Amino acid sequence: MYYGLLEIEVVSLILYVFQFHVLHQLQKDVFLLLSFFFSFFVLVETIFS
């Protein structure tokens, strides 16, 4: 039981660090990603309309 709780703590800590790193990267790349998705959406709309 204790080993399971310790394992959950380690996994949640890893996920927290990973999430923080991903959010930090996304702050840099969010405008690029949004513009890419927007241009892709406009391209799809232009093709199918």
Backbone bond lengths (Angstrom), bond angles and torsions (degrees), N, CA, C in turn:
res aa  C-N    CA-C-N  psi(-1)  N-CA   C-N-CA  omega(-1)  CA-C   N-CA-C  phi
1 M - - - 1.462 - - 1.523 110.75 -
2 Y 1.337 115.22 -45.32 1.469 119.18 -179.73 1.522 110.98 -66.61
3 Y 1.340 116.32 -37.19 1.457 119.53 179.62 1.527 110.67 -65.50
4 G 1.321 117.04 -37.92 1.455 120.89 177.58 1.516 111.61 -63.73
5 L 1.336 116.79 -42.54 1.464 120.34 179.06 1.518 111.03 -64.96
6 L 1.326 116.89 -40.05 1.462 121.10 178.53 1.517 110.57 -64.59
7 E 1.336 115.91 -40.22 1.464 120.38 178.40 1.528 111.07 -63.06
8 I 1.344 115.94 -41.28 1.467 120.14 178.26 1.525 110.56 -63.42
9 E 1.332 116.75 -40.13 1.464 120.19 178.11 1.528 111.50 -61.94
10 V 1.316 116.87 -43.45 1.465 121.38 -179.53 1.526 110.63 -64.78
11 V 1.334 116.29 -43.74 1.465 120.60 -178.90 1.518 110.42 -65.28
12 S 1.356 116.55 -42.06 1.464 119.15 -179.68 1.530 110.98 -67.01
13 L 1.325 116.96 -34.97 1.462 120.40 177.23 1.523 110.97 -65.70
14 I 1.338 115.85 -42.86 1.467 120.12 178.12 1.521 110.38 -63.11
15 L 1.342 116.29 -43.01 1.457 119.96 178.76 1.521 111.68 -63.59
16 Y 1.348 116.64 -37.54 1.462 120.45 179.25 1.524 111.00 -64.72
17 V 1.325 116.61 -45.12 1.464 120.77 179.35 1.526 110.49 -64.79
18 F 1.346 116.34 -42.45 1.458 121.08 179.44 1.527 110.74 -63.43
19 Q 1.366 115.63 -42.51 1.458 119.82 179.44 1.526 110.71 -63.87
20 F 1.327 117.44 -41.69 1.455 121.25 179.19 1.523 110.51 -62.70
21 H 1.341 116.75 -42.08 1.460 121.02 179.48 1.520 110.77 -64.89
22 V 1.337 116.80 -43.34 1.466 121.07 -179.49 1.525 110.20 -64.63
23 L 1.345 117.28 -42.77 1.461 119.91 179.48 1.524 110.74 -65.22
24 H 1.331 117.51 -36.44 1.460 120.92 178.74 1.524 110.21 -65.80
25 Q 1.331 116.72 -40.45 1.459 120.05 176.82 1.519 111.13 -67.31
26 L 1.350 116.69 -39.44 1.460 120.34 -177.25 1.518 111.68 -66.42
27 Q 1.341 117.01 -30.64 1.458 119.26 177.24 1.523 110.57 -61.03
28 K 1.320 116.90 -32.68 1.462 120.28 178.26 1.526 111.31 -77.74
29 D 1.340 115.60 -38.73 1.463 120.53 -169.13 1.520 113.78 -102.01
30 V 1.349 117.76 1.94 1.464 119.04 -171.70 1.526 111.34 -65.84
31 F 1.321 117.58 -37.94 1.463 119.85 179.73 1.529 110.86 -67.10
32 L 1.322 115.89 -40.20 1.464 120.41 177.37 1.515 111.33 -63.75
33 L 1.348 116.38 -43.35 1.459 120.19 178.81 1.520 111.63 -65.12
34 L 1.334 116.72 -43.14 1.462 120.25 -179.84 1.523 111.49 -63.97
35 S 1.315 117.04 -42.73 1.463 119.85 179.52 1.531 110.73 -66.79
36 F 1.344 116.39 -35.58 1.465 119.34 177.59 1.525 111.04 -65.24
37 F 1.343 116.45 -47.07 1.462 119.52 179.90 1.521 111.42 -65.33
38 F 1.324 116.56 -36.94 1.464 119.99 179.56 1.522 110.65 -65.83
39 S 1.318 117.42 -44.98 1.462 119.95 179.75 1.527 111.19 -66.69
40 F 1.351 116.59 -35.79 1.458 120.18 176.10 1.520 110.79 -64.86
41 F 1.340 116.43 -41.63 1.462 120.86 178.32 1.519 111.18 -63.64
42 V 1.320 116.91 -42.62 1.471 121.10 178.33 1.531 110.17 -63.87
43 L 1.324 116.57 -39.64 1.460 120.15 178.30 1.530 111.11 -63.22
44 V 1.327 116.93 -44.30 1.458 121.14 178.69 1.528 110.92 -63.86
45 E 1.332 116.30 -43.16 1.463 120.17 178.07 1.531 111.06 -62.14
46 T 1.322 116.91 -38.98 1.467 120.54 179.88 1.530 111.34 -67.00
47 I 1.331 116.16 -37.76 1.461 119.60 -179.16 1.525 111.00 -69.94
48 F 1.334 117.86 -44.09 1.459 121.01 -170.89 1.526 113.96 -89.72
49 S 1.318 117.75 -4.54 1.467 118.23 -179.02 1.539 111.49 -100.18
